[in-house]
Amino acid sequence: MSDTIFSKIINREISADIIFEDDISLAFKDVNPQAPIHFLVIPKKPIATINAITEEDRLVVGHLFYVAAKLADEMGFAEEGYRTVMNCNEFGGQSVYHIHLHVLGGKLMGWPPYTDKPKALE
């Protein structure tokens, strides 16, 4: 896997508003937030897509969700609720090929998240 913007953030080659870090993961605010609260939780191990997750990666991926829940609780929005999203490949909306868990909160989320209407009609 080639260097991604996320590997550059992990290596401190690019700055980010980091809110959590441990040996396994890093969490930082999304630069293009889609909700009042929007941050990403990424593994330090480079895994390109959900399809590339191996049996050995199970604990790493589970840890991302653990960190999301821990931060939601610490930041005070866990009880009101939040959404987690992990996109996979082009049709899934993945733009950076290093898995990342979006955590969105601070507003009521709608469903479904997909619409086939052009942006101009929404």
C-alpha distance (Angstrom), angle and dihedral (degrees) to the residues before:
residue distance angle dihedral
M1 . . .
S2 3.78 . .
D3 3.78 124.4 .
T4 3.78 112.5 -75.4
I5 3.77 131.5 -168.0
F6 3.82 86.5 -100.2
S7 3.80 94.4 55.0
K8 3.80 87.3 49.9
I9 3.82 89.8 52.3
I10 3.82 90.5 48.8
N11 3.83 89.5 50.4
R12 3.84 91.2 45.6
E13 3.81 92.0 -119.0
I14 3.81 88.2 124.2
S15 3.79 124.0 34.2
A16 3.79 123.4 -121.9
D17 3.80 136.1 173.5
I18 3.82 94.4 -102.9
I19 3.81 115.5 -162.7
F20 3.82 99.8 173.3
E21 3.78 139.7 13.3
D22 3.78 136.7 174.0
D23 3.81 135.1 154.2
I24 3.82 92.7 -76.9
S25 3.79 106.6 34.7
L26 3.76 149.7 20.6
A27 3.81 128.0 -150.3
F28 3.78 124.6 -163.0
K29 3.79 139.9 162.3
D30 3.80 116.2 -88.1
V31 3.82 111.8 -111.5
N32 3.82 90.2 -142.0
P33 3.82 103.1 40.4
Q34 3.80 117.9 -160.0
A35 3.82 94.2 -170.0
P36 3.82 136.0 26.5
I37 3.81 86.9 -93.9
H38 3.80 115.3 36.5
F39 3.77 125.3 153.5
L40 3.79 136.8 151.1
V41 3.78 128.8 -128.8
I42 3.79 113.0 -157.4
P43 3.78 134.1 178.6
K44 3.78 116.7 -118.9
K45 3.78 86.8 -137.6
P46 3.82 108.4 83.1
I47 3.81 109.9 -117.8
A48 3.80 111.8 166.8
T49 3.82 102.3 -154.5
I50 3.79 141.7 -9.1
N51 3.81 85.9 -98.0
A52 3.81 89.6 61.7
I53 3.81 94.8 56.7
T54 3.79 109.8 119.3
E55 3.78 130.7 -159.6
E56 3.80 87.5 -100.3
D57 3.83 89.6 57.2
R58 3.82 95.1 59.3
L59 3.79 94.2 98.1
V60 3.80 92.4 45.7
V61 3.81 92.5 52.3
G62 3.80 92.2 44.4
H63 3.79 88.3 51.2
L64 3.83 90.2 58.6
F65 3.82 89.6 59.9
Y66 3.81 91.1 44.7
V67 3.82 90.0 54.0
A68 3.83 91.3 46.8
A69 3.82 91.2 53.6
K70 3.81 92.7 44.0
L71 3.81 92.2 51.4
A72 3.82 92.8 44.4
D73 3.81 88.3 54.4
E74 3.81 94.4 44.8
M75 3.81 92.0 46.6
G76 3.81 91.1 50.0
F77 3.80 103.5 -117.9
A78 3.81 102.1 96.0
E79 3.80 95.5 97.0
E80 3.80 96.0 49.8
G81 3.79 89.3 48.1
Y82 3.78 142.1 -116.4
R83 3.77 142.0 -155.5
T84 3.79 128.8 -113.9
V85 3.79 119.9 -160.3
M86 3.79 132.5 -178.3
N87 3.81 114.3 -176.2
C88 3.81 123.3 -153.3
N89 3.80 125.0 -153.9
E90 3.80 128.6 -35.9
F91 3.81 101.0 -48.9
G92 3.80 89.6 45.3
G93 3.79 90.7 56.2
Q94 3.80 98.5 -108.7
S95 3.79 111.4 157.2
V96 3.82 101.7 165.7
Y97 3.79 115.0 52.4
H98 3.79 97.1 -140.9
I99 3.81 110.7 87.7
H100 3.77 114.1 -106.2
L101 3.76 134.5 176.3
H102 3.79 115.1 -136.4
V103 3.81 113.7 -148.1
L104 3.82 113.5 -163.6
G105 3.78 126.9 -179.4
G106 3.75 146.8 136.4
K107 3.81 96.1 84.8
L108 3.78 140.7 54.4
M109 3.80 108.7 -86.5
G110 3.78 121.2 -138.8
W111 3.78 128.9 -139.1
P112 2.94 135.9 -108.3
P113 3.80 98.2 35.5
Y114 3.82 91.1 -161.1
T115 3.76 127.1 77.5
D116 3.77 128.6 173.8
K117 3.79 91.4 -153.2
P118 3.79 115.6 111.8
K119 3.81 112.4 -108.6
A120 3.81 90.4 -111.4
L121 3.83 90.3 62.8
E122 3.80 97.2 49.4
